């Protein structure tokens, strides 16, 4: 088979302690899945059905990357998240079967052009430009499920220039990991290589050129990126 131009490289993520890499199929994100963050964004944290949005697969960026400050925004925000990496998929996956499709976990940063998101919300429009821009999904190396030490008590946190901004625990999720996978599979046929950003705790805020952003999830990984010009 020939192409009219060289096809882009397969987006992928490092796997901890391995030379193999995790090929990325799609990136799904859960909106407002921590009660405190839902409140700070003006929402109601009741367990209404979760909603999802997507980022392009090539938005992933390696740990240690310098992230260019994106164009067309004056209000870039950080959102630290536990990321679930899938080794299998399917439709209408039962909650009790959801853990079977998990390959491992990572720590991700859902970068958001908050001013563009507000305009989209006010106009009742889509969030694509606010969420799915270039380099908007930095992620740590993925740790396989068998090697992870994650629990409901695992803390998730983020600091900027050494100042703690976000702090929560996995137990604060409105929709659990398994419930999220199950709900998502009713909307899409999940595939091996899918990444699911599971939501962010309260404390989101602005980033500026020169900022050093460090995030972690206990028992999973750490992530560090710098914001460039």
N, C-alpha and C positions, 0 to 999 in steps of 0.2 A: 504494500500500500504506500502511496506517495501523498504528500500534503502540499498545498500551495505555499506554505511557509513552515518553518520548524515549529512543531507544537511546543507549548510551554512545558517545563519540567513538572513532574508530579510533586505537589506540595507534600511535605512529610515532617514528622516530629521525631526528635531523638528518643530512644528508649534507654532508660538508666542501666548502666553496666552491660551494654550490648552494642555491637557494631551494626545491628539491624536497626531499621527505622520504621516508624508507623506511618503508612501512607494515608493521607487525609482525603476522605470522600466529601463530606459536608460538615459544616459547623452550625450547630443549633444552639440557641441561647434561650434560657427561661427568663421571662421578665418578672421582676418584683417577687422573688421567691423567699425573701427574708422579711418578716413582719416590720421590723424597725425601719428597714430601707423603704418598704412600701409606704410607711407613714411619712417618711421624710420627703418622698416624692409626691405626697398629697393623695395617696391611694388608701384603700381599705384592705387590710390584710386577711379578711375572711377567706376561707378556702373555696373561693370560686374557681372554676376550671382554669388551669395554668394557661398562659399564652406564650407563644414562641416567636422568635425572629431568627434570621440567619445572617451569617457573615460568609464571604467567599472563602473557599478553601485556602487560597493563596494569601489570605490575611494573616496566617500564622507566622510568627517570628520567634527565633531562638532566644533562649536565656542568654543574657549578656549583650543583646542587640542595642544599638542606638536607634531609637524610633524618631523619625522625622516628624516635627510638629506639623499636623495636617493642615492642608489649605482650607480656606472657606470656613474657618471657625475662630472665635476669640474666647472659647470656653471649653477646652478639652478636659474631660473628667476621667478619673480612674475608677474602676470597679473590679475588685479582686474576687476570684471565683475558683471553686473546686471544679475541675474538668473531668468528665468521665469519657474514656476512650472505649469504643465498641469493637469486639472481635467477630461479632455476628449480628444479625438483625432480624427483621420480620415485621409483619403487620399484627396489630391487635395483641401485643404481647401481654400476658397476664402479669400482674404485680409480683406474684410468687415465682415467676419464671424470669423476671427481668435481670437478676444478678448473673444468670447464665450467659448473657451476651456481653458482659463487661470484660474487657482485656485488662484495663488498668486505670490509673488516675494521674492527673497532673494539676498544676497550678496555673491558672490563666488570668489574663488581664483583658477585660472587656472595655477597651477604650471607646469613649463616646463623645461625639461633638454635641454637647448638651444644648447649645443655642439652636442648632439645626433640629434637634429632637423636639425642643419646645415649639418651634415653628410648625413642625409636622403635627404634633399633638393638637395645637390650636386650630390647625386647618383640617384636622381629621384625616391627615395623609399618612403614608407609610414612613417607616423609620430607616429605610435603606441607606440614605445619605448620612444619617446620624450615626449608624452602627457599622455599616459594611464597607468602610473605606480602607485604603491601603494600610498595611501594618497594624490593623486594629485588633489583632488577636495574639499578642505575645503569649508564649506558653513554655513552661518548664519541660524538661525531659519527662516522659511518661514512666511511671513505676508500675510494673505488672501487679495485678491484684494479689497474687500469691505472696509478693514481697512487701506490700503496703501494710501499714499498721494504723489504719484509719478506723475511727469509732465515732459515735455520736458526740463524744466529748472533745473531739479534735478541734483545736482552735484554728480559725482562719483569720489572717490579719495582713495589714498593709501599712507600710510607712513611706513617707516622702522626705528625703534628706534627713533620715533618722528620726523624724517625728511620726508617732503613731497616728494614723488617720482612721483605719477601719479595724474592728475587732468583733468577732462573733464565734460561734461554734456550729458544727454541722447539725447539731440538735435543733438549731434555730430555723432550719429549713421548713417552710410551710408545706411544701410537697417533697417527700423523701426522694432519694435517688431512684429507687425502684418504681415509685409512683410516677416520677417524671418520665422515665423511660417508657412505661406503659402508656401514659397519656400521649406522649409524642408519637408512639407507634400507631395510634388511631388516626393520625393525620398524615403520616408519611410511612413508607416502607423503609425501615431503618436498614443500614448496610454496614458491613465491616469497614472500618475506617472513619466512621462518623465520630465526631467530638460533640459532647454536650456540655456547655457552660451552664452550671446549675443555679446561678444567682449570686447576688452580692449582699453582704451585711451593710448596715448603716455606716455613714461617714464618708460617702463619696464626695469628691471635691475637685477643684481645678488643678491642672498641671501646667508648668511653664518650661520654656527652654532651659536646659541645664539641670532640671530636677532628676534626682536618682530615686527610682521607685523599687521598693523591695517588698515582696509578698511571700506568704508561706501558708501551707496547711499542715498541721501536725501529722506525722506519720506518712506524709506523701512526698513533698518536695518544697524547694524554695525557688523563687524567680526574682531576677534583678534585671532591670532595663534602665536606660537613660533616655531622657527626652532631648532631642537635638533641636536644631533651628528649623 
